[in-house]
Amino acid sequence: MVIFTFIDFIKGLKVACSKRSYAVLLFLFSSLFTSAQTYEDQYRQPLALVLKLIESRFHVKLQYSDALVKDRMVAYAGWRFRSDLKTTLDGILTVNDLVYYKLNDSVYNIEPYRYWQKPVEEGRQQLNTLLASYKTLTDWEKRRATLRKCLLATLRLETNPAKSVSPPIVTHKRTFNGYTVKNVAIETLPGLFVCGSLYGPLNVKGKLPVVLSPNGHFAGGRYRSDQQYLCATLARMGAMVFSYDLLGWGESRLQFKDEDHYTSTAMIVQVLNTFRIMDYVSSLKEVDTSRIAITGASGGGSQTMLITALSDRIKVSAPVVMLSCYFSGGCPCETGLPIHFCGNGTNNAEIAAMAAPRPQLVISDGEDWTDHVPQIEYPYLQKIYGYYNKTGQVKNLHLLKEGHDYGFSKRKAVYAFLAEHLQLHIKRIRNNRGEIDESACTIEEEPNLYSFGKNGQRLPSNAIKGIDELRRLIDSSRKQ
């Protein structure tokens, strides 16, 4: 085995010569001899060297950053080689918490292990196994009840924490073409605030449906133009719309650092914030609580699916560019707590299925982890909705040539879907050619959307600061 490895190494040098400097080659060559090849030293070799040997033996190109392999060693390296590339890569990379992704027949990308992502086929197989475990509506509803109970317990929200008794902080109302906007800060726990913008239609007649719009990880958060277009247009159609910050984004930065968002605590708080927002809008006399919808993209899509699964108060949902059976969300605010371990293993497709039989529009595209929705996740959802004889209640718009955003084509589909299920007036946003037209919307400057003032001067004096204080607050609220 050692002789074989040495021969492969010599071949590897020929491949490397045109691509690596002499200094790097010298390092690789010397590494073979300075890394002992005995049992006592575990046959250790530098990972950089081992990867070159793999390239030579299997005639492939492995792409990775130098920093990723620097100072990494592989124990029993030669013994991990097998007759096929897959088994060899698995045996060598796994011990270093690395994974590989096939780009084409001869090029593979090596990256750090992503606990939130698995191969597409593994996700497909998990859905097939899950489907086999519930063959009837009764089986499915037992499964859904088990999942919901576990999800809430994992999020530490199986009992509702004590609410703050302070009234929401509401700024002045601005009036635009067919709609109004005011900013609202809600104290979700004593000293913890979630800020948002509340859009509403002019000339209100009767009770209003509500659309919640949690933000995703897009630059600008709820201040970005596409989010304002979405909310303002829905308001012009006759809905009340609440657009709100993620923890550690927007005005939440007055209380928390950016990095506080990338924690498991953010996962708890974002669900709790949405529950409290639902409490607030449901308390308004002009709101029809039988028509509450939710839509968000990316991380906002994760929240859309999760909140709908957890709360029957949500009657309609539209998760955008997020549904996947093999990708759970790369932010700890989506996967920082093991909700996907519930029920001996679940995924976001099954969580999205918990919306059934309530209307749901899934928007996917060809440039991210939603690329297989028409072939895998959507047929699965249809089968779950089929238990209720409601397959027409779940829809999929797949935009093969589009990417990861909440762009105009996606918003158009959401307008039509919500108009149908919330009884909104879509004619109000069509131009004289019958096209959806957002040009009547006013895109406000970011400071206009602040609840606490341009410099945060109106932040209440009891506001907590920092993730540690937030964790203590959550712990104390659970004990009450």
C-alpha positions as CSV (number, residue, x, y, z in Angstrom):
1,M,0.0,0.0,0.0
2,V,2.8,2.4,0.8
3,I,4.6,1.6,-2.5
4,F,1.4,2.1,-4.4
5,T,0.9,5.5,-2.7
6,F,4.4,6.6,-3.6
7,I,4.0,5.7,-7.2
8,D,0.7,7.6,-7.4
9,F,2.5,10.6,-5.7
10,I,5.1,10.7,-8.5
11,K,2.3,10.7,-11.1
12,G,0.7,13.5,-9.1
13,L,3.7,15.6,-9.4
14,K,3.5,15.5,-13.2
15,V,-0.1,16.8,-13.0
16,A,0.8,19.4,-10.4
17,C,3.8,20.9,-12.2
18,S,1.8,23.1,-14.5
19,K,-0.4,24.4,-11.8
20,R,1.6,24.7,-8.6
21,S,4.8,26.6,-7.9
22,Y,8.1,24.8,-7.2
23,A,7.9,25.8,-3.6
24,V,4.5,24.1,-3.2
25,L,5.8,21.0,-5.0
26,L,8.8,20.9,-2.8
27,F,6.5,21.1,0.3
28,L,4.4,18.2,-1.0
29,F,7.4,16.1,-1.9
30,S,9.1,16.6,1.4
31,S,5.8,16.0,3.3
32,L,5.7,12.4,2.0
33,F,9.0,11.7,3.8
34,T,8.6,13.9,6.9
35,S,5.2,12.5,7.6
36,A,6.1,9.1,9.0
37,Q,4.7,6.0,7.3
38,T,4.4,3.6,10.2
39,Y,1.8,2.2,12.4
40,E,3.2,4.1,15.4
41,D,2.7,7.4,13.5
42,Q,-0.7,6.3,12.1
43,Y,0.5,6.5,8.5
44,R,-0.2,10.2,8.6
45,Q,0.1,12.3,5.5
46,P,-0.8,16.0,4.8
47,L,-4.3,16.4,3.3
48,A,-3.0,18.6,0.5
49,L,-0.7,15.7,-0.6
50,V,-3.5,13.1,-0.3
51,L,-5.8,15.2,-2.5
52,K,-3.2,15.4,-5.2
53,L,-2.8,11.7,-5.1
54,I,-6.6,11.3,-5.5
55,E,-6.5,13.6,-8.5
56,S,-3.8,11.6,-10.1
57,R,-5.3,8.2,-9.5
58,F,-8.8,8.9,-10.5
59,H,-8.1,11.6,-13.2
60,V,-10.3,14.3,-11.7
61,K,-9.9,17.9,-10.6
62,L,-10.6,18.7,-6.9
63,Q,-11.3,22.4,-6.2
64,Y,-10.7,23.8,-2.8
65,S,-9.1,26.7,-1.1
66,D,-5.5,26.4,0.3
67,A,-6.7,27.6,3.7
68,L,-9.2,24.7,3.8
69,V,-6.4,22.1,3.7
70,K,-3.6,24.0,5.5
71,D,-2.1,22.1,8.4
72,R,-4.7,19.2,8.1
73,M,-3.4,15.7,8.3
74,V,-5.0,12.4,7.4
75,A,-4.3,9.3,9.6
76,Y,-3.9,6.0,7.8
77,A,-4.1,7.9,4.5
78,G,-2.9,5.2,2.2
79,W,-5.2,2.7,3.8
80,R,-8.2,4.8,3.0
81,F,-7.8,4.5,-0.8
82,R,-10.4,2.3,-2.5
83,S,-11.1,1.2,-6.0
84,D,-13.7,4.0,-6.6
85,L,-13.5,7.7,-6.2
86,K,-16.7,8.1,-4.0
87,T,-15.6,5.7,-1.3
88,T,-12.1,7.1,-1.3
89,L,-13.3,10.7,-0.9
90,D,-15.8,9.7,1.8
91,G,-13.1,7.9,3.8
92,I,-10.6,10.7,3.6
93,L,-12.7,13.8,3.8
94,T,-15.2,12.7,6.5
95,V,-12.5,12.5,9.2
96,N,-11.7,16.1,8.5
97,D,-15.3,17.3,8.5
98,L,-15.1,18.0,4.8
99,V,-17.6,17.1,2.0
100,Y,-17.5,17.2,-1.8
101,Y,-20.0,18.2,-4.4
102,K,-19.8,17.0,-8.0
103,L,-19.7,19.9,-10.5
104,N,-19.3,17.7,-13.6
105,D,-17.9,14.3,-14.5
106,S,-14.3,15.4,-13.8
107,V,-14.5,18.3,-11.4
108,Y,-15.4,18.1,-7.7
109,N,-15.7,21.0,-5.2
110,I,-14.5,20.4,-1.6
111,E,-16.0,22.4,1.2
112,P,-16.5,22.3,5.0
113,Y,-19.2,19.9,6.2
114,R,-22.6,21.4,6.0
115,Y,-24.9,19.9,8.6
116,W,-27.9,21.5,7.1
117,Q,-27.3,20.1,3.6
118,K,-27.3,16.5,2.2
119,P,-27.3,15.0,-1.2
120,V,-30.4,15.5,-3.3
121,E,-31.1,11.7,-3.6
122,E,-30.9,11.4,0.2
123,G,-33.6,14.0,0.5
124,R,-35.7,12.2,-2.1
125,Q,-35.3,8.9,-0.3
126,Q,-36.2,10.4,3.0
127,L,-39.5,11.7,1.6
128,N,-40.3,8.3,0.1
129,T,-39.6,6.7,3.5
130,L,-41.8,9.2,5.2
131,L,-44.7,8.7,2.7
132,A,-44.5,4.9,3.3
133,S,-45.0,5.5,7.0
134,Y,-48.4,7.3,6.6
135,K,-50.7,5.7,4.1
136,T,-53.9,7.4,5.2
137,L,-55.2,10.7,6.4
138,T,-55.4,9.4,10.0
139,D,-51.8,8.3,9.8
140,W,-50.7,11.7,8.5
141,E,-52.6,13.7,11.1
142,K,-51.1,11.6,13.9
143,R,-47.7,12.3,12.4
144,R,-48.4,16.0,12.1
145,A,-49.6,16.3,15.7
146,T,-46.4,14.5,16.8
147,L,-44.3,16.8,14.8
148,R,-46.0,20.0,16.0
149,K,-45.6,19.0,19.6
150,C,-41.9,18.2,19.1
151,L,-41.2,21.4,17.1
152,L,-42.7,23.6,19.8
153,A,-40.8,21.7,22.6
154,T,-37.5,22.0,20.7
155,L,-38.1,25.7,20.2
156,R,-38.9,25.9,24.0
157,L,-42.3,27.4,23.1
158,E,-44.5,24.5,24.2
159,T,-45.9,27.0,26.7
160,N,-46.2,30.6,25.8
161,P,-43.8,32.9,27.7
162,A,-45.4,35.7,29.7
163,K,-46.4,38.6,27.6
164,S,-45.3,42.2,28.1
165,V,-48.3,44.4,29.1
166,S,-46.9,47.6,27.4
167,P,-48.8,48.9,24.4
168,P,-47.1,48.8,20.9
169,I,-45.2,51.9,20.0
170,V,-46.7,53.4,16.8
171,T,-45.3,56.2,14.7
172,H,-47.1,58.7,12.6
173,K,-49.0,57.4,9.6
174,R,-47.8,58.3,6.1
175,T,-50.4,58.4,3.2
176,F,-49.5,57.4,-0.3
177,N,-51.3,56.4,-3.5
178,G,-53.9,53.9,-2.3
179,Y,-52.3,52.9,1.0
180,T,-50.8,54.1,4.3
181,V,-47.7,53.1,6.3
182,K,-46.9,53.4,9.9
183,N,-44.1,51.8,12.0
184,V,-44.8,49.6,14.9
185,A,-42.6,48.3,17.7
186,I,-44.0,45.4,19.8
187,E,-42.5,44.4,23.1
188,T,-42.6,40.6,22.8
189,L,-40.9,40.0,26.1
190,P,-40.1,42.6,28.8
191,G,-37.3,44.7,27.2
192,L,-37.3,42.8,23.9
193,F,-38.7,44.6,20.8
194,V,-39.5,43.6,17.3
195,C,-39.9,46.4,14.8
196,G,-41.9,46.5,11.6
197,S,-43.9,48.5,9.2
198,L,-47.6,48.2,9.0
199,Y,-49.1,48.8,5.6
200,G,-52.9,49.3,5.1
201,P,-55.3,50.2,2.3
202,L,-57.1,53.6,2.0
203,N,-60.9,53.8,2.1
204,V,-61.3,50.6,4.2
205,K,-64.7,48.9,3.9
206,G,-65.3,45.9,6.1
207,K,-62.8,43.7,7.8
208,L,-59.3,43.4,6.4
209,P,-57.2,40.3,5.7
210,V,-53.6,40.4,7.1
211,V,-50.4,39.3,5.4
212,L,-47.3,38.8,7.6
213,S,-44.0,39.2,5.8
214,P,-40.9,38.0,7.7
215,N,-37.7,39.1,6.1
216,G,-35.0,36.9,4.6
217,H,-31.2,37.3,4.5
218,F,-31.3,39.9,1.8
219,A,-29.2,43.1,2.0
220,G,-31.4,45.9,3.3
221,G,-33.9,43.7,5.2
222,R,-37.4,45.2,5.3
223,Y,-36.1,48.5,3.9
224,R,-35.2,47.1,0.5
225,S,-37.2,48.1,-2.5
226,D,-38.6,44.7,-3.4
227,Q,-40.0,44.2,0.1
228,Q,-41.6,47.7,0.0
229,Y,-43.1,46.9,-3.4
230,L,-44.6,43.7,-2.1
231,C,-46.1,45.2,1.0
232,A,-47.4,48.4,-0.6
233,T,-48.9,46.5,-3.5
234,L,-50.8,44.1,-1.3
235,A,-52.0,47.0,0.8
236,R,-53.3,48.7,-2.4
237,M,-55.1,45.4,-3.1
238,G,-56.9,45.7,0.2
239,A,-54.7,43.8,2.8
240,M,-53.1,44.9,6.0
241,V,-49.4,43.9,5.7
242,F,-46.9,43.7,8.5
243,S,-43.2,43.6,7.4
244,Y,-40.8,43.0,10.2
245,D,-37.1,42.6,11.2
246,L,-35.1,39.5,11.9
247,L,-33.3,39.4,15.2
248,G,-30.1,41.4,14.8
249,W,-31.2,43.0,11.6
250,G,-32.7,46.5,11.1
251,E,-33.7,48.2,14.3
252,S,-33.0,45.1,16.2
253,R,-29.4,46.2,15.9
254,L,-30.1,48.8,18.6
255,Q,-30.3,45.9,21.0
256,F,-28.1,43.2,19.4
257,K,-24.9,42.7,17.4
258,D,-25.0,41.4,13.9
259,E,-23.5,38.1,15.0
260,D,-26.3,37.6,17.6
261,H,-28.5,36.8,14.6
262,Y,-26.5,33.7,13.8
263,T,-27.4,31.8,17.0
264,S,-30.0,29.2,18.0
265,T,-31.5,31.9,20.3
266,A,-32.5,33.8,17.2
267,M,-34.5,30.8,16.0
268,I,-36.6,30.9,19.2
269,V,-37.1,34.6,19.2
270,Q,-38.1,34.9,15.6
271,V,-40.9,32.4,16.1
272,L,-42.0,34.1,19.3
273,N,-41.9,37.5,17.6
274,T,-44.3,36.2,14.8
275,F,-46.7,34.8,17.4
276,R,-46.7,38.2,19.2
277,I,-47.3,40.0,15.9
278,M,-50.2,37.7,15.2
279,D,-51.6,38.6,18.7
280,Y,-51.2,42.3,17.9
281,V,-52.9,42.3,14.5
282,S,-55.6,40.0,15.7
283,S,-56.5,42.5,18.4
284,L,-57.2,45.3,15.9
285,K,-60.9,45.8,15.3
286,E,-60.6,46.1,11.6
287,V,-58.9,42.7,11.1
288,D,-60.6,39.6,9.9
289,T,-58.7,36.9,11.9
290,S,-60.1,34.2,9.5
291,R,-57.9,35.6,6.7
292,I,-54.3,35.7,8.0
293,A,-51.6,34.8,5.5
294,I,-47.8,34.7,5.5
295,T,-45.1,35.0,2.8
296,G,-41.4,35.4,2.9
297,A,-38.4,34.5,0.8
298,S,-35.2,32.7,1.7
299,G,-34.9,32.8,5.5
300,G,-38.3,34.4,5.4
301,G,-39.5,31.4,3.5
302,S,-38.1,29.2,6.3
303,Q,-40.2,31.2,8.8
304,T,-43.2,31.0,6.5
305,M,-43.1,27.2,6.4
306,L,-42.4,26.9,10.2
307,I,-45.0,29.4,11.4
308,T,-47.6,27.8,9.2
309,A,-46.8,24.4,10.6
310,L,-47.0,25.6,14.2
311,S,-50.1,27.8,14.0
312,D,-53.6,27.2,12.7
313,R,-54.1,30.9,12.8
314,I,-52.3,31.1,9.4
315,K,-54.8,30.3,6.7
316,V,-52.7,30.9,3.6
317,S,-49.0,30.6,3.0
318,A,-46.5,31.4,0.2
319,P,-42.9,30.3,0.9
320,V,-40.6,31.7,-1.7
321,V,-37.2,30.2,-2.9
322,M,-36.7,28.0,0.2
323,L,-38.6,24.7,0.0
324,S,-36.2,21.8,-0.2
325,C,-36.0,18.2,1.1
326,Y,-32.2,18.3,1.2
327,F,-31.4,21.8,2.3
328,S,-32.6,22.9,5.7
329,G,-31.2,26.5,5.9
330,G,-27.6,27.5,6.4
331,C,-28.3,30.0,9.2
332,P,-28.5,28.9,12.9
333,C,-31.6,31.1,13.0
334,E,-33.1,28.3,10.8
335,T,-31.3,25.2,12.0
336,G,-29.6,26.2,15.3
337,L,-32.0,23.9,17.2
338,P,-32.6,20.3,16.1
339,I,-36.2,20.7,14.9
340,H,-35.3,18.4,12.0
341,F,-34.6,15.6,14.4
342,C,-38.3,15.6,15.3
343,G,-40.3,12.4,14.6
344,N,-37.1,10.4,14.1
345,G,-36.2,12.8,11.3
346,T,-38.0,15.3,9.2
347,N,-37.2,18.0,6.6
348,N,-38.6,21.2,5.3
349,A,-40.8,19.5,2.7
350,E,-42.6,17.6,5.5
351,I,-42.8,20.8,7.6
352,A,-44.3,22.6,4.6
353,A,-46.8,19.7,4.2
354,M,-48.1,20.5,7.7
355,A,-50.0,23.4,6.0
356,A,-52.4,21.0,4.4
357,P,-55.2,21.4,3.5
358,R,-54.7,25.2,3.7
359,P,-53.8,27.0,0.5
360,Q,-50.1,27.1,-0.2
361,L,-48.1,28.5,-3.1
362,V,-44.5,27.3,-3.4
363,I,-42.2,29.4,-5.6
364,S,-39.0,27.7,-6.7
365,D,-36.2,28.4,-9.2
366,G,-33.4,26.7,-11.1
367,E,-30.4,28.5,-9.4
368,D,-30.6,27.4,-5.8
369,W,-31.6,24.5,-3.6
370,T,-35.2,24.7,-4.8
371,D,-34.2,23.4,-8.2
372,H,-35.8,20.0,-7.8
373,V,-39.2,21.1,-6.4
374,P,-41.2,20.2,-9.5
375,Q,-39.8,16.6,-9.5
376,I,-39.5,15.9,-5.8
377,E,-41.0,18.2,-3.2
378,Y,-44.1,19.4,-5.1
379,P,-45.4,15.8,-6.0
380,Y,-44.8,14.9,-2.3
381,L,-46.9,17.9,-1.2
382,Q,-49.7,17.0,-3.7
383,K,-49.8,13.5,-2.1
384,I,-50.3,15.0,1.4
385,Y,-53.0,17.4,0.1
386,G,-54.5,14.4,-1.7
387,Y,-55.3,12.9,1.7
388,Y,-57.8,15.7,2.1
389,N,-58.9,15.6,-1.6
390,K,-57.5,19.1,-1.9
391,T,-54.6,18.8,-4.4
392,G,-55.8,22.0,-6.0
393,Q,-55.0,23.9,-2.8
394,V,-51.2,23.6,-3.3
395,K,-49.5,25.2,-6.2
396,N,-45.9,25.5,-7.5
397,L,-44.4,28.2,-9.7
398,H,-41.0,27.1,-10.9
399,L,-38.8,29.7,-12.6
400,L,-36.1,27.6,-14.2
401,K,-33.9,30.5,-15.3
402,E,-34.3,32.7,-12.2
403,G,-32.4,32.8,-9.0
404,H,-32.6,33.4,-5.3
405,D,-34.7,36.5,-4.7
406,Y,-38.2,37.9,-4.3
407,G,-38.2,39.5,-7.7
408,F,-41.1,40.9,-9.8
409,S,-42.1,37.6,-11.4
410,K,-42.4,36.0,-8.0
411,R,-44.3,38.9,-6.5
412,K,-46.8,38.8,-9.4
413,A,-47.6,35.2,-8.7
414,V,-48.0,35.9,-5.0
415,Y,-50.4,38.8,-5.7
416,A,-52.6,36.6,-7.8
417,F,-52.6,33.7,-5.3
418,L,-53.3,35.9,-2.3
419,A,-56.0,37.8,-4.2
420,E,-57.8,34.5,-4.9
421,H,-57.6,33.2,-1.3
422,L,-57.9,36.4,0.7
423,Q,-60.5,38.1,-1.6
424,L,-58.2,40.9,-2.6
425,H,-58.8,43.4,-5.4
426,I,-56.1,42.6,-8.0
427,K,-57.7,44.9,-10.6
428,R,-56.5,47.8,-8.5
429,I,-52.9,47.1,-9.4
430,R,-53.4,46.4,-13.1
431,N,-52.6,49.1,-15.7
432,N,-54.8,49.9,-18.7
433,R,-53.1,47.1,-20.6
434,G,-54.1,44.6,-17.9
435,E,-50.6,44.1,-16.6
436,I,-49.5,44.0,-12.9
437,D,-48.1,47.5,-12.2
438,E,-46.2,48.4,-9.0
439,S,-45.3,51.9,-10.2
440,A,-47.9,53.6,-7.9
441,C,-45.8,52.4,-4.9
442,T,-43.5,54.9,-3.1
443,I,-40.1,53.5,-2.0
444,E,-39.3,55.3,1.2
445,E,-35.9,56.1,2.5
446,E,-34.7,53.7,5.3
447,P,-35.0,56.2,8.2
448,N,-38.7,56.8,7.4
449,L,-39.3,53.1,8.4
450,Y,-37.7,53.4,11.8
451,S,-39.8,53.0,14.9
452,F,-37.2,54.4,17.3
453,G,-35.9,57.4,15.4
454,K,-33.0,58.0,13.1
455,N,-30.5,57.5,15.9
456,G,-32.5,55.1,18.0
457,Q,-33.3,57.9,20.5
458,R,-36.8,56.6,21.2
459,L,-35.7,53.1,22.2
460,P,-37.3,52.5,25.6
461,S,-35.0,52.7,28.6
462,N,-35.9,49.1,29.7
463,A,-34.6,47.6,26.4
464,I,-32.2,44.7,27.0
465,K,-28.8,44.6,25.3
466,G,-27.0,41.6,24.0
467,I,-27.6,37.9,23.4
468,D,-26.6,36.9,27.0
469,E,-29.2,39.1,28.5
470,L,-31.8,37.8,26.0
471,R,-31.0,34.2,27.0
472,R,-31.5,35.0,30.7
473,L,-34.8,36.7,29.8
474,I,-36.0,33.7,27.9
475,D,-35.0,31.4,30.8
476,S,-36.8,33.6,33.3
477,S,-39.9,33.9,31.2
478,R,-40.2,30.1,31.0
479,K,-40.1,29.8,34.8
480,Q,-43.0,32.2,35.3
